[in-house]
Amino acid sequence: PELIMSSFDSLVDNPDTKSELYLTIDVIETLLQSGGTRAANHLIKRQGLLSWLHGTVSWRNTSSVFPYEALRCRFQKLVATAVDSYRCMRHARGDDTDDDDALEFYEKVPLANAVIRICLDGADTTENSGSSNAFSPSLLENTCDALWAIHLADKQSQFASTSSGSTSIHDASYLLEKSVCHMEIFGKLLASMCDLPLVTNETGVP
């Protein structure tokens, strides 16, 4: 897994290797889905998968890293799968709290910020290409699934996040506006957004 994650980091800035990114994302997701608690424990607890997911895109231009909607959706789906695997790990531990601190959900805010940014930057790219429908149902659904997974994981965690947000109220409102015609998606996005520390304007973003 370490080599797979390292290869993603080396490929992500190369515009000619987007097909390899699809494969890398699929491999990591398959490990989480098929490897059970042991694989999730290794990837999340020992390899820091959740930190890696948002760290990979935190300082990059996400529209160039994920120039295609399918690639953005695939990454959002990986975020949801990884966070769901984290929740399963906590559930499997039950009352065993000897190492509980290692499983606290410290990644809530940076992960949510990354998910929202990938969606909005992707929509900007679509708008600039002349499309009249910046938010496809697939992109909205995968973004919603990722944010909802983060929301549920945070509710299960005992850690009260004090992280500063980097998503503005304007961007959050814009995303909600685009999802208002999809009531189930809108409801989950609204609940997820209300649980995040939003900044009042763009100048408040670090």
PyRosetta script that sets phi, psi and omega in degrees:
from pyrosetta import init, pose_from_sequence

init()
pose = pose_from_sequence("PELIMSSFDSLVDNPDTKSELYLTIDVIETLLQSGGTRAANHLIKRQGLLSWLHGTVSWRNTSSVFPYEALRCRFQKLVATAVDSYRCMRHARGDDTDDDDALEFYEKVPLANAVIRICLDGADTTENSGSSNAFSPSLLENTCDALWAIHLADKQSQFASTSSGSTSIHDASYLLEKSVCHMEIFGKLLASMCDLPLVTNETGVP")
pose.set_psi(1, -35.7)
pose.set_omega(1, -179.9)
pose.set_phi(2, -62.1)
pose.set_psi(2, -40.4)
pose.set_omega(2, 179.7)
pose.set_phi(3, -67.6)
pose.set_psi(3, -37.1)
pose.set_omega(3, 179.2)
pose.set_phi(4, -65.1)
pose.set_psi(4, -44.9)
pose.set_omega(4, 179.4)
pose.set_phi(5, -65.9)
pose.set_psi(5, -38.6)
pose.set_omega(5, 178.0)
pose.set_phi(6, -65.6)
pose.set_psi(6, -38.0)
pose.set_omega(6, 179.9)
pose.set_phi(7, -66.0)
pose.set_psi(7, -35.8)
pose.set_omega(7, 176.9)
pose.set_phi(8, -61.5)
pose.set_psi(8, -45.0)
pose.set_omega(8, -179.9)
pose.set_phi(9, -61.0)
pose.set_psi(9, -35.7)
pose.set_omega(9, -178.8)
pose.set_phi(10, -78.6)
pose.set_psi(10, -23.8)
pose.set_omega(10, -177.5)
pose.set_phi(11, -91.5)
pose.set_psi(11, -24.4)
pose.set_omega(11, -165.8)
pose.set_phi(12, -63.4)
pose.set_psi(12, -27.5)
pose.set_omega(12, -178.7)
pose.set_phi(13, -92.7)
pose.set_psi(13, -0.3)
pose.set_omega(13, -178.6)
pose.set_phi(14, -99.0)
pose.set_psi(14, 115.4)
pose.set_omega(14, -177.0)
pose.set_phi(15, -65.9)
pose.set_psi(15, -14.7)
pose.set_omega(15, -177.6)
pose.set_phi(16, -92.8)
pose.set_psi(16, 4.6)
pose.set_omega(16, -174.7)
pose.set_phi(17, -120.1)
pose.set_psi(17, 24.1)
pose.set_omega(17, -177.0)
pose.set_phi(18, -64.9)
pose.set_psi(18, -32.4)
pose.set_omega(18, 178.4)
pose.set_phi(19, -65.0)
pose.set_psi(19, -34.6)
pose.set_omega(19, 176.8)
pose.set_phi(20, -68.1)
pose.set_psi(20, -30.8)
pose.set_omega(20, 177.8)
pose.set_phi(21, -65.3)
pose.set_psi(21, -40.2)
pose.set_omega(21, 175.6)
pose.set_phi(22, -55.3)
pose.set_psi(22, -48.2)
pose.set_omega(22, -177.3)
pose.set_phi(23, -64.1)
pose.set_psi(23, -42.1)
pose.set_omega(23, -179.2)
pose.set_phi(24, -63.4)
pose.set_psi(24, -44.0)
pose.set_omega(24, 177.8)
pose.set_phi(25, -61.2)
pose.set_psi(25, -43.2)
pose.set_omega(25, -179.4)
pose.set_phi(26, -63.4)
pose.set_psi(26, -39.1)
pose.set_omega(26, -179.3)
pose.set_phi(27, -65.0)
pose.set_psi(27, -46.0)
pose.set_omega(27, 179.9)
pose.set_phi(28, -62.9)
pose.set_psi(28, -42.1)
pose.set_omega(28, -179.8)
pose.set_phi(29, -65.5)
pose.set_psi(29, -39.2)
pose.set_omega(29, 178.7)
pose.set_phi(30, -64.5)
pose.set_psi(30, -39.3)
pose.set_omega(30, 176.8)
pose.set_phi(31, -59.7)
pose.set_psi(31, -42.5)
pose.set_omega(31, -179.8)
pose.set_phi(32, -68.0)
pose.set_psi(32, -41.7)
pose.set_omega(32, -175.0)
pose.set_phi(33, -76.2)
pose.set_psi(33, -34.6)
pose.set_omega(33, -173.8)
pose.set_phi(34, -101.0)
pose.set_psi(34, -19.3)
pose.set_omega(34, -174.6)
pose.set_phi(35, -86.7)
pose.set_psi(35, -8.1)
pose.set_omega(35, 177.6)
pose.set_phi(36, 69.9)
pose.set_psi(36, -161.4)
pose.set_omega(36, -175.7)
pose.set_phi(37, -63.9)
pose.set_psi(37, -35.1)
pose.set_omega(37, -178.4)
pose.set_phi(38, -63.8)
pose.set_psi(38, -44.3)
pose.set_omega(38, 178.9)
pose.set_phi(39, -66.2)
pose.set_psi(39, -42.1)
pose.set_omega(39, 179.3)
pose.set_phi(40, -63.3)
pose.set_psi(40, -41.3)
pose.set_omega(40, 179.1)
pose.set_phi(41, -60.4)
pose.set_psi(41, -43.3)
pose.set_omega(41, -178.7)
pose.set_phi(42, -68.4)
pose.set_psi(42, -46.4)
pose.set_omega(42, -175.9)
pose.set_phi(43, -70.6)
pose.set_psi(43, -42.0)
pose.set_omega(43, -173.9)
pose.set_phi(44, -86.3)
pose.set_psi(44, -48.0)
pose.set_omega(44, -174.6)
pose.set_phi(45, -80.9)
pose.set_psi(45, -41.4)
pose.set_omega(45, -174.0)
pose.set_phi(46, -93.8)
pose.set_psi(46, -36.1)
pose.set_omega(46, -178.6)
pose.set_phi(47, -97.3)
pose.set_psi(47, -7.0)
pose.set_omega(47, 177.0)
pose.set_phi(48, 66.4)
pose.set_psi(48, 43.8)
pose.set_omega(48, -175.5)
pose.set_phi(49, -58.8)
pose.set_psi(49, -41.1)
pose.set_omega(49, -177.2)
pose.set_phi(50, -64.6)
pose.set_psi(50, -41.8)
pose.set_omega(50, 176.4)
pose.set_phi(51, -65.0)
pose.set_psi(51, -39.8)
pose.set_omega(51, -179.7)
pose.set_phi(52, -63.1)
pose.set_psi(52, -38.9)
pose.set_omega(52, -177.2)
pose.set_phi(53, -60.4)
pose.set_psi(53, -45.8)
pose.set_omega(53, 179.5)
pose.set_phi(54, -83.8)
pose.set_psi(54, -28.0)
pose.set_omega(54, 179.5)
pose.set_phi(55, -67.6)
pose.set_psi(55, -30.2)
pose.set_omega(55, -179.8)
pose.set_phi(56, -61.6)
pose.set_psi(56, -34.0)
pose.set_omega(56, -174.9)
pose.set_phi(57, -110.3)
pose.set_psi(57, -5.2)
pose.set_omega(57, -170.7)
pose.set_phi(58, -62.1)
pose.set_psi(58, -32.1)
pose.set_omega(58, -176.7)
pose.set_phi(59, -115.1)
pose.set_psi(59, 10.4)
pose.set_omega(59, -178.9)
pose.set_phi(60, -108.8)
pose.set_psi(60, 161.8)
pose.set_omega(60, 172.6)
pose.set_phi(61, -78.4)
pose.set_psi(61, 106.3)
pose.set_omega(61, -172.0)
pose.set_phi(62, -66.6)
pose.set_psi(62, -27.1)
pose.set_omega(62, 179.5)
pose.set_phi(63, -69.4)
pose.set_psi(63, -24.9)
pose.set_omega(63, 175.8)
pose.set_phi(64, -87.7)
pose.set_psi(64, -32.0)
pose.set_omega(64, 176.6)
pose.set_phi(65, -68.4)
pose.set_psi(65, -40.6)
pose.set_omega(65, -179.3)
pose.set_phi(66, -121.4)
pose.set_psi(66, 75.4)
pose.set_omega(66, -175.1)
pose.set_phi(67, -74.4)
pose.set_psi(67, -14.9)
pose.set_omega(67, -177.2)
pose.set_phi(68, -113.9)
pose.set_psi(68, 142.4)
pose.set_omega(68, -179.6)
pose.set_phi(69, -59.4)
pose.set_psi(69, -40.3)
pose.set_omega(69, -179.3)
pose.set_phi(70, -60.0)
pose.set_psi(70, -37.2)
pose.set_omega(70, 179.8)
pose.set_phi(71, -71.1)
pose.set_psi(71, -39.0)
pose.set_omega(71, 176.2)
pose.set_phi(72, -62.9)
pose.set_psi(72, -45.2)
pose.set_omega(72, 179.0)
pose.set_phi(73, -61.9)
pose.set_psi(73, -40.0)
pose.set_omega(73, -179.0)
pose.set_phi(74, -64.1)
pose.set_psi(74, -41.3)
pose.set_omega(74, 179.5)
pose.set_phi(75, -68.1)
pose.set_psi(75, -42.1)
pose.set_omega(75, 177.3)
pose.set_phi(76, -60.3)
pose.set_psi(76, -38.6)
pose.set_omega(76, 178.8)
pose.set_phi(77, -65.4)
pose.set_psi(77, -37.9)
pose.set_omega(77, 177.4)
pose.set_phi(78, -64.2)
pose.set_psi(78, -40.1)
pose.set_omega(78, 177.1)
pose.set_phi(79, -59.3)
pose.set_psi(79, -47.1)
pose.set_omega(79, -179.7)
pose.set_phi(80, -61.9)
pose.set_psi(80, -42.4)
pose.set_omega(80, 179.6)
pose.set_phi(81, -64.1)
pose.set_psi(81, -42.7)
pose.set_omega(81, -179.2)
pose.set_phi(82, -65.1)
pose.set_psi(82, -42.7)
pose.set_omega(82, -179.7)
pose.set_phi(83, -69.0)
pose.set_psi(83, -39.2)
pose.set_omega(83, 175.8)
pose.set_phi(84, -62.4)
pose.set_psi(84, -36.6)
pose.set_omega(84, 177.6)
pose.set_phi(85, -65.7)
pose.set_psi(85, -37.7)
pose.set_omega(85, 174.9)
pose.set_phi(86, -60.1)
pose.set_psi(86, -44.5)
pose.set_omega(86, 179.6)
pose.set_phi(87, -62.6)
pose.set_psi(87, -39.9)
pose.set_omega(87, 178.5)
pose.set_phi(88, -64.7)
pose.set_psi(88, -35.7)
pose.set_omega(88, 177.2)
pose.set_phi(89, -62.1)
pose.set_psi(89, -45.2)
pose.set_omega(89, -179.9)
pose.set_phi(90, -64.8)
pose.set_psi(90, -40.7)
pose.set_omega(90, -179.9)
pose.set_phi(91, -65.1)
pose.set_psi(91, -39.6)
pose.set_omega(91, -178.7)
pose.set_phi(92, -66.6)
pose.set_psi(92, -27.8)
pose.set_omega(92, -179.1)
pose.set_phi(93, -73.5)
pose.set_psi(93, -25.9)
pose.set_omega(93, 177.6)
pose.set_phi(94, 57.9)
pose.set_psi(94, -124.2)
pose.set_omega(94, -176.6)
pose.set_phi(95, -89.2)
pose.set_psi(95, 3.6)
pose.set_omega(95, 179.3)
pose.set_phi(96, -78.6)
pose.set_psi(96, 100.3)
pose.set_omega(96, -174.0)
pose.set_phi(97, -111.7)
pose.set_psi(97, 16.9)
pose.set_omega(97, -178.2)
pose.set_phi(98, -59.6)
pose.set_psi(98, -35.9)
pose.set_omega(98, -178.0)
pose.set_phi(99, -122.1)
pose.set_psi(99, 35.6)
pose.set_omega(99, -172.8)
pose.set_phi(100, -63.3)
pose.set_psi(100, -33.7)
pose.set_omega(100, -177.3)
pose.set_phi(101, -61.5)
pose.set_psi(101, -32.4)
pose.set_omega(101, -179.4)
pose.set_phi(102, -67.0)
pose.set_psi(102, -17.4)
pose.set_omega(102, -178.9)
pose.set_phi(103, -107.7)
pose.set_psi(103, 6.1)
pose.set_omega(103, 176.3)
pose.set_phi(104, -64.1)
pose.set_psi(104, 146.8)
pose.set_omega(104, -172.2)
pose.set_phi(105, -89.6)
pose.set_psi(105, 79.0)
pose.set_omega(105, -179.2)
pose.set_phi(106, -79.1)
pose.set_psi(106, -11.8)
pose.set_omega(106, -170.2)
pose.set_phi(107, -94.5)
pose.set_psi(107, 6.7)
pose.set_omega(107, -174.9)
pose.set_phi(108, -52.5)
pose.set_psi(108, -58.3)
pose.set_omega(108, -172.4)
pose.set_phi(109, -68.4)
pose.set_psi(109, -50.4)
pose.set_omega(109, 179.8)
pose.set_phi(110, -63.5)
pose.set_psi(110, -34.3)
pose.set_omega(110, 177.0)
pose.set_phi(111, -65.8)
pose.set_psi(111, -46.3)
pose.set_omega(111, 179.8)
pose.set_phi(112, -62.7)
pose.set_psi(112, -41.5)
pose.set_omega(112, 177.7)
pose.set_phi(113, -58.9)
pose.set_psi(113, -42.8)
pose.set_omega(113, -179.3)
pose.set_phi(114, -65.5)
pose.set_psi(114, -43.3)
pose.set_omega(114, -179.8)
pose.set_phi(115, -61.1)
pose.set_psi(115, -45.7)
pose.set_omega(115, -179.5)
pose.set_phi(116, -65.6)
pose.set_psi(116, -41.5)
pose.set_omega(116, -178.6)
pose.set_phi(117, -65.0)
pose.set_psi(117, -41.5)
pose.set_omega(117, 178.4)
pose.set_phi(118, -60.8)
pose.set_psi(118, -42.2)
pose.set_omega(118, 179.6)
pose.set_phi(119, -65.5)
pose.set_psi(119, -48.7)
pose.set_omega(119, -176.2)
pose.set_phi(120, -70.2)
pose.set_psi(120, -40.1)
pose.set_omega(120, 177.8)
pose.set_phi(121, -65.2)
pose.set_psi(121, -35.9)
pose.set_omega(121, 177.1)
pose.set_phi(122, -66.4)
pose.set_psi(122, -38.3)
pose.set_omega(122, 178.0)
pose.set_phi(123, -66.2)
pose.set_psi(123, -38.0)
pose.set_omega(123, 177.1)
pose.set_phi(124, -61.1)
pose.set_psi(124, -41.4)
pose.set_omega(124, 179.3)
pose.set_phi(125, -62.8)
pose.set_psi(125, -40.7)
pose.set_omega(125, 179.8)
pose.set_phi(126, -66.9)
pose.set_psi(126, -41.5)
pose.set_omega(126, 179.0)
pose.set_phi(127, -63.1)
pose.set_psi(127, -41.4)
pose.set_omega(127, -179.1)
pose.set_phi(128, -66.7)
pose.set_psi(128, -23.3)
pose.set_omega(128, 178.9)
pose.set_phi(129, -83.3)
pose.set_psi(129, -3.4)
pose.set_omega(129, 176.0)
pose.set_phi(130, 97.6)
pose.set_psi(130, 5.9)
pose.set_omega(130, 179.6)
pose.set_phi(131, -73.6)
pose.set_psi(131, 142.0)
pose.set_omega(131, 178.9)
pose.set_phi(132, -86.1)
pose.set_psi(132, -12.2)
pose.set_omega(132, -178.5)
pose.set_phi(133, -119.0)
pose.set_psi(133, 88.5)
pose.set_omega(133, -173.5)
pose.set_phi(134, -68.6)
pose.set_psi(134, -34.4)
pose.set_omega(134, -178.0)
pose.set_phi(135, -108.7)
pose.set_psi(135, 106.8)
pose.set_omega(135, 176.0)
pose.set_phi(136, -78.0)
pose.set_psi(136, 156.2)
pose.set_omega(136, 176.9)
pose.set_phi(137, -56.9)
pose.set_psi(137, -35.8)
pose.set_omega(137, -179.5)
pose.set_phi(138, -65.7)
pose.set_psi(138, -43.8)
pose.set_omega(138, 179.9)
pose.set_phi(139, -65.9)
pose.set_psi(139, -42.9)
pose.set_omega(139, 177.9)
pose.set_phi(140, -62.3)
pose.set_psi(140, -44.0)
pose.set_omega(140, -177.5)
pose.set_phi(141, -64.7)
pose.set_psi(141, -44.1)
pose.set_omega(141, -179.6)
pose.set_phi(142, -69.1)
pose.set_psi(142, -36.3)
pose.set_omega(142, 175.7)
pose.set_phi(143, -65.3)
pose.set_psi(143, -43.3)
pose.set_omega(143, 177.9)
pose.set_phi(144, -61.0)
pose.set_psi(144, -45.6)
pose.set_omega(144, -179.0)
pose.set_phi(145, -60.5)
pose.set_psi(145, -41.3)
pose.set_omega(145, 179.8)
pose.set_phi(146, -66.3)
pose.set_psi(146, -46.7)
pose.set_omega(146, -179.6)
pose.set_phi(147, -66.3)
pose.set_psi(147, -36.6)
pose.set_omega(147, 179.1)
pose.set_phi(148, -67.6)
pose.set_psi(148, -39.6)
pose.set_omega(148, 176.6)
pose.set_phi(149, -61.8)
pose.set_psi(149, -41.1)
pose.set_omega(149, 178.0)
pose.set_phi(150, -64.2)
pose.set_psi(150, -42.5)
pose.set_omega(150, 179.5)
pose.set_phi(151, -60.9)
pose.set_psi(151, -45.9)
pose.set_omega(151, -179.6)
pose.set_phi(152, -66.8)
pose.set_psi(152, -39.3)
pose.set_omega(152, 179.4)
pose.set_phi(153, -65.0)
pose.set_psi(153, -37.5)
pose.set_omega(153, 178.6)
pose.set_phi(154, -66.2)
pose.set_psi(154, -37.7)
pose.set_omega(154, 178.5)
pose.set_phi(155, -64.8)
pose.set_psi(155, -30.6)
pose.set_omega(155, -179.5)
pose.set_phi(156, -79.7)
pose.set_psi(156, -25.2)
pose.set_omega(156, -177.9)
pose.set_phi(157, -80.2)
pose.set_psi(157, 152.9)
pose.set_omega(157, 177.4)
pose.set_phi(158, -95.5)
pose.set_psi(158, 0.3)
pose.set_omega(158, -175.7)
pose.set_phi(159, -86.7)
pose.set_psi(159, 125.2)
pose.set_omega(159, 176.8)
pose.set_phi(160, -92.0)
pose.set_psi(160, 109.2)
pose.set_omega(160, -174.9)
pose.set_phi(161, -69.2)
pose.set_psi(161, 137.2)
pose.set_omega(161, 174.8)
pose.set_phi(162, -117.2)
pose.set_psi(162, 14.1)
pose.set_omega(162, -177.8)
pose.set_phi(163, -68.1)
pose.set_psi(163, 146.6)
pose.set_omega(163, 175.9)
pose.set_phi(164, -81.3)
pose.set_psi(164, 138.5)
pose.set_omega(164, 177.8)
pose.set_phi(165, -81.3)
pose.set_psi(165, 163.0)
pose.set_omega(165, 174.2)
pose.set_phi(166, -128.7)
pose.set_psi(166, 11.6)
pose.set_omega(166, 176.1)
pose.set_phi(167, -100.2)
pose.set_psi(167, 127.8)
pose.set_omega(167, -178.3)
pose.set_phi(168, -81.5)
pose.set_psi(168, 157.2)
pose.set_omega(168, 175.1)
pose.set_phi(169, -60.1)
pose.set_psi(169, -35.8)
pose.set_omega(169, 178.3)
pose.set_phi(170, -60.2)
pose.set_psi(170, -47.2)
pose.set_omega(170, -179.3)
pose.set_phi(171, -66.8)
pose.set_psi(171, -40.8)
pose.set_omega(171, 178.4)
pose.set_phi(172, -62.5)
pose.set_psi(172, -42.5)
pose.set_omega(172, 179.6)
pose.set_phi(173, -65.6)
pose.set_psi(173, -37.9)
pose.set_omega(173, 179.8)
pose.set_phi(174, -64.2)
pose.set_psi(174, -42.8)
pose.set_omega(174, 178.9)
pose.set_phi(175, -64.6)
pose.set_psi(175, -41.6)
pose.set_omega(175, 178.0)
pose.set_phi(176, -64.9)
pose.set_psi(176, -39.4)
pose.set_omega(176, 179.3)
pose.set_phi(177, -60.3)
pose.set_psi(177, -40.9)
pose.set_omega(177, -177.8)
pose.set_phi(178, -72.9)
pose.set_psi(178, -16.1)
pose.set_omega(178, -177.9)
pose.set_phi(179, -103.8)
pose.set_psi(179, 1.5)
pose.set_omega(179, -170.8)
pose.set_phi(180, -64.9)
pose.set_psi(180, -23.6)
pose.set_omega(180, 179.2)
pose.set_phi(181, -80.5)
pose.set_psi(181, -8.3)
pose.set_omega(181, 179.3)
pose.set_phi(182, -115.7)
pose.set_psi(182, 91.7)
pose.set_omega(182, -165.3)
pose.set_phi(183, -62.5)
pose.set_psi(183, -39.5)
pose.set_omega(183, 179.9)
pose.set_phi(184, -66.0)
pose.set_psi(184, -43.8)
pose.set_omega(184, 177.4)
pose.set_phi(185, -63.0)
pose.set_psi(185, -44.7)
pose.set_omega(185, -179.1)
pose.set_phi(186, -59.0)
pose.set_psi(186, -44.5)
pose.set_omega(186, -179.1)
pose.set_phi(187, -61.8)
pose.set_psi(187, -43.1)
pose.set_omega(187, -179.7)
pose.set_phi(188, -70.1)
pose.set_psi(188, -39.9)
pose.set_omega(188, 178.0)
pose.set_phi(189, -64.1)
pose.set_psi(189, -41.4)
pose.set_omega(189, -179.4)
pose.set_phi(190, -62.0)
pose.set_psi(190, -46.5)
pose.set_omega(190, 178.9)
pose.set_phi(191, -62.5)
pose.set_psi(191, -40.0)
pose.set_omega(191, -179.6)
pose.set_phi(192, -67.7)
pose.set_psi(192, -42.9)
pose.set_omega(192, -178.3)
pose.set_phi(193, -66.2)
pose.set_psi(193, -38.7)
pose.set_omega(193, -178.2)
pose.set_phi(194, -65.5)
pose.set_psi(194, -16.5)
pose.set_omega(194, -178.0)
pose.set_phi(195, -95.1)
pose.set_psi(195, 2.0)
pose.set_omega(195, -176.3)
pose.set_phi(196, -106.2)
pose.set_psi(196, 148.5)
pose.set_omega(196, 173.8)
pose.set_phi(197, -79.9)
pose.set_psi(197, 100.4)
pose.set_omega(197, -178.7)
pose.set_phi(198, -91.7)
pose.set_psi(198, 152.4)
pose.set_omega(198, 175.9)
pose.set_phi(199, -98.9)
pose.set_psi(199, 152.2)
pose.set_omega(199, -171.0)
pose.set_phi(200, -74.4)
pose.set_psi(200, -27.5)
pose.set_omega(200, 178.9)
pose.set_phi(201, -155.5)
pose.set_psi(201, 173.5)
pose.set_omega(201, -176.4)
pose.set_phi(202, -62.8)
pose.set_psi(202, -29.7)
pose.set_omega(202, -179.0)
pose.set_phi(203, -71.2)
pose.set_psi(203, -16.1)
pose.set_omega(203, 178.3)
pose.set_phi(204, -85.4)
pose.set_psi(204, -6.0)
pose.set_omega(204, 179.5)
pose.set_phi(205, -78.1)
pose.set_psi(205, 128.6)
pose.set_omega(205, -178.4)
pose.set_phi(206, -60.6)
pose.dump_pdb("model.pdb")
